[in-house]
Amino acid sequence: MKYDIIIAGGGMIGSSLALALAPLCLRVAIVEPIPRTSAAQPSFDDRSTVLSRSTQRMYEAMGLWDDILEAATPVTRIHISDQGRFGFSHIDAAEQKVEALGYVVINRVLGSVLQSALSEVPNLDILCPAEITAAQLTPDAALATVRHADGTSEELTCRLLVAADGARSSVRDMIGISANHVAYEQRAIVGNLLPEKSLHNCAYERFTKNGPLAMLPIADGRAGFVWTVADRDAERILALDDDSFIAELQDAFGYRLGALSRLGTRASYPLHLSKAIRLAATRAVLIGNAAHGLHPVAAQGFNLGLRDVAALCDCIADFDLDDPELLQRYADWRKDDQSKLVGFTDGLVRLFSSNKRATRTLRSIGMLGFDMLPGVRSLFAKHTMGLAGRLPRLHAAFHCHE
Ligand SMILES: Cc1cc2nc3c(=O)[nH]c(=O)nc-3n(C[C@H](O)[C@H](O)[C@H](O)COP(=O)(O)OP(=O)(O)OC[C@H]3O[C@@H](n4cnc5c(N)ncnc54)[C@H](O)[C@@H]3O)c2cc1C
């Protein structure tokens, strides 16, 4: 057996898994087709990602948090509003008795912290550029065919194959697990700009007639935005010159932060919901987007994936890699958290996409109740921070700080 574990996909989730496994001294390989420094790498791009408190704790336990923190901006308040409706709701770090609700980091920066930590892990082979082109599972081993950039292929055996190859996971198909996909017919346009007024560490989420628009605090007084628009409008909006683009964005966001200016580079992502029908097969498991791809409305996809990583590490630490109970335990553990977040984000997108009068009224009542009842806010905040439900050991290591 060449490896104990082969991880298909060296994106943010696959790389984090290899780092979390390091103390267990297993023989691990990551197989990744696209180098981190390439503009085509889907995980380590210029998007701003909100890291939850649970993600912070896991990276603390892995000894990486100080390096991530250097380039991260804390979020101490979340402001939620509905375009065309009076009023807003909010969640405050002080009310939740935490120093921050989460942290915003640029994926590329997170990628370089993970990459330099990976270079110090013993017993880890990073096969890149290389991809898994076939997989075969038997009760004794998983067999992966790996094709290298020079066209040569080799067959590698391992005790556990982990699919971390994203929402369109081909390894998931190779191991016979299907997934449900729903296209939202929306695109997320992301970029950054300079608002006239400081965000003061507040993250804004505004539900507009097209879809949600997030404005996130990042370094140098700038704001990272994630603007969801309908597919039918995306091409036109992306083709606008900078001034016209800002005028439309300003119209959707309003003047809460004064005039918006100095637009950076824009990029766009199609939005889908995907959910694997199961999480494990003989000697194989799914983690991260390979298991669940969410709408970015609640900024939870990566955070949820990192909780998969922590739970899988817990199970690997507790069971022999050859014990089928390991995979069952992992699948049972993660089922609930994943289903709840898939349901929550999908429900939020549908609730706020509707322009029917009854839904809009329900929404206003919901926002009002949400803002007036601190208990409801706390529960929502706990989910947003990733602190609800059963927490893995990697996470609990830092529980005592609060
Ligand atoms: C606009 C936007 C904003 C977002 N904001 C947030 C946020 O604020 N907070 C949050 O928590 N989440 C956020 N997300 C979600 C988050 O980006 C994803 O959940 C996360 O990137 C998933 O990482 P991953 O490693 O599972 O998958 P991916 O990033 O898709 O990585 C998969 C990797 O597998 C590799 N691969 C593919 N095929 C193979 C193969 N056959 N063999 C080997 N390797 C292969 C790919 O090259 C890639 O590197 C956002 C998403 C979008 C679109």
The ligand as an SDF file (V2000), in Angstrom:
LIG
                    3D

 53 58  0  0  0  0  0  0  0  0999 V2000
  -18.6340   34.0730   -4.7520 C   0  0  0  0  0  0  0  0  0  0  0  0
  -18.3770   33.1070   -3.6300 C   0  0  0  0  0  0  0  0  0  0  0  0
  -18.1460   33.5860   -2.3360 C   0  0  0  0  0  0  0  0  0  0  0  0
  -17.9450   32.6890   -1.2770 C   0  0  0  0  0  0  0  0  0  0  0  0
  -17.7700   33.1800   -0.0150 N   0  0  0  0  0  0  0  0  0  0  0  0
  -17.6450   32.3310    1.0170 C   0  0  0  0  0  0  0  0  0  0  0  0
  -17.5050   32.8150    2.3620 C   0  0  0  0  0  0  0  0  0  0  0  0
  -17.4660   34.0200    2.5970 O   0  0  0  0  0  0  0  0  0  0  0  0
  -17.3790   31.8970    3.3780 N   0  0  0  0  0  0  0  0  0  0  0  0
  -17.4300   30.5520    3.1410 C   0  0  0  0  0  0  0  0  0  0  0  0
  -17.3500   29.7770    4.1000 O   0  0  0  0  0  0  0  0  0  0  0  0
  -17.5340   30.0630    1.8870 N   0  0  0  0  0  0  0  0  0  0  0  0
  -17.6490   30.9130    0.8290 C   0  0  0  0  0  0  0  0  0  0  0  0
  -17.7720   30.4220   -0.4480 N   0  0  0  0  0  0  0  0  0  0  0  0
  -17.6820   28.9510   -0.6650 C   0  0  0  0  0  0  0  0  0  0  0  0
  -16.2370   28.4790   -0.7580 C   0  0  0  0  0  0  0  0  0  0  0  0
  -15.5290   29.2620   -1.6950 O   0  0  0  0  0  0  0  0  0  0  0  0
  -16.1830   27.0140   -1.1460 C   0  0  0  0  0  0  0  0  0  0  0  0
  -16.9830   26.2800   -0.2740 O   0  0  0  0  0  0  0  0  0  0  0  0
  -14.7420   26.4700   -1.0800 C   0  0  0  0  0  0  0  0  0  0  0  0
  -13.9080   27.1540   -1.9580 O   0  0  0  0  0  0  0  0  0  0  0  0
  -14.7390   24.9860   -1.4390 C   0  0  0  0  0  0  0  0  0  0  0  0
  -13.4280   24.5160   -1.4020 O   0  0  0  0  0  0  0  0  0  0  0  0
  -13.0910   23.0360   -1.9080 P   0  0  0  0  0  0  0  0  0  0  0  0
  -11.6320   22.8870   -1.6670 O   0  0  0  0  0  0  0  0  0  0  0  0
  -14.0630   22.0530   -1.3140 O   0  0  0  0  0  0  0  0  0  0  0  0
  -13.4430   23.0440   -3.4740 O   0  0  0  0  0  0  0  0  0  0  0  0
  -12.7100   23.7970   -4.6860 P   0  0  0  0  0  0  0  0  0  0  0  0
  -12.3210   25.1680   -4.2870 O   0  0  0  0  0  0  0  0  0  0  0  0
  -13.6090   23.6700   -5.8760 O   0  0  0  0  0  0  0  0  0  0  0  0
  -11.3800   22.9460   -4.9170 O   0  0  0  0  0  0  0  0  0  0  0  0
  -11.4040   21.6730   -5.5380 C   0  0  0  0  0  0  0  0  0  0  0  0
   -9.9950   21.3210   -6.0220 C   0  0  0  0  0  0  0  0  0  0  0  0
  -10.0200   20.0100   -6.6050 O   0  0  0  0  0  0  0  0  0  0  0  0
   -9.2380   20.0280   -7.7990 C   0  0  0  0  0  0  0  0  0  0  0  0
   -9.7010   18.9190   -8.6760 N   0  0  0  0  0  0  0  0  0  0  0  0
  -10.7460   18.9160   -9.5440 C   0  0  0  0  0  0  0  0  0  0  0  0
  -10.8350   17.7220  -10.1720 N   0  0  0  0  0  0  0  0  0  0  0  0
   -9.8410   16.9400   -9.6930 C   0  0  0  0  0  0  0  0  0  0  0  0
   -9.4100   15.5930   -9.9500 C   0  0  0  0  0  0  0  0  0  0  0  0
  -10.0270   14.7900  -10.8370 N   0  0  0  0  0  0  0  0  0  0  0  0
   -8.3270   15.0930   -9.2790 N   0  0  0  0  0  0  0  0  0  0  0  0
   -7.6920   15.8680   -8.3620 C   0  0  0  0  0  0  0  0  0  0  0  0
   -8.0640   17.1520   -8.0790 N   0  0  0  0  0  0  0  0  0  0  0  0
   -9.1130   17.6860   -8.7350 C   0  0  0  0  0  0  0  0  0  0  0  0
   -9.4710   21.4240   -8.3680 C   0  0  0  0  0  0  0  0  0  0  0  0
   -8.4430   21.8200   -9.2600 O   0  0  0  0  0  0  0  0  0  0  0  0
   -9.4990   22.2810   -7.0970 C   0  0  0  0  0  0  0  0  0  0  0  0
   -8.2470   22.7900   -6.7190 O   0  0  0  0  0  0  0  0  0  0  0  0
  -17.9690   31.2950   -1.5180 C   0  0  0  0  0  0  0  0  0  0  0  0
  -18.1860   30.8030   -2.8240 C   0  0  0  0  0  0  0  0  0  0  0  0
  -18.4060   31.6970   -3.8710 C   0  0  0  0  0  0  0  0  0  0  0  0
  -18.6560   31.1560   -5.2630 C   0  0  0  0  0  0  0  0  0  0  0  0
  1  2  1  0
  2  3  1  0
  2 52  2  0
  3  4  2  0
  4  5  1  0
  4 50  1  0
  5  6  2  0
  6  7  1  0
  6 13  1  0
  7  8  2  0
  7  9  1  0
  9 10  1  0
 10 11  2  0
 10 12  1  0
 12 13  2  0
 13 14  1  0
 14 15  1  0
 14 50  1  0
 15 16  1  0
 16 17  1  0
 16 18  1  0
 18 19  1  0
 18 20  1  0
 20 21  1  0
 20 22  1  0
 22 23  1  0
 23 24  1  0
 24 25  2  0
 24 26  1  0
 24 27  1  0
 27 28  1  0
 28 29  2  0
 28 30  1  0
 28 31  1  0
 31 32  1  0
 32 33  1  0
 33 34  1  0
 33 48  1  0
 34 35  1  0
 35 36  1  0
 35 46  1  0
 36 37  1  0
 36 45  1  0
 37 38  2  0
 38 39  1  0
 39 40  1  0
 39 45  2  0
 40 41  1  0
 40 42  2  0
 42 43  1  0
 43 44  2  0
 44 45  1  0
 46 47  1  0
 46 48  1  0
 48 49  1  0
 50 51  2  0
 51 52  1  0
 52 53  1  0
M  END
$$$$
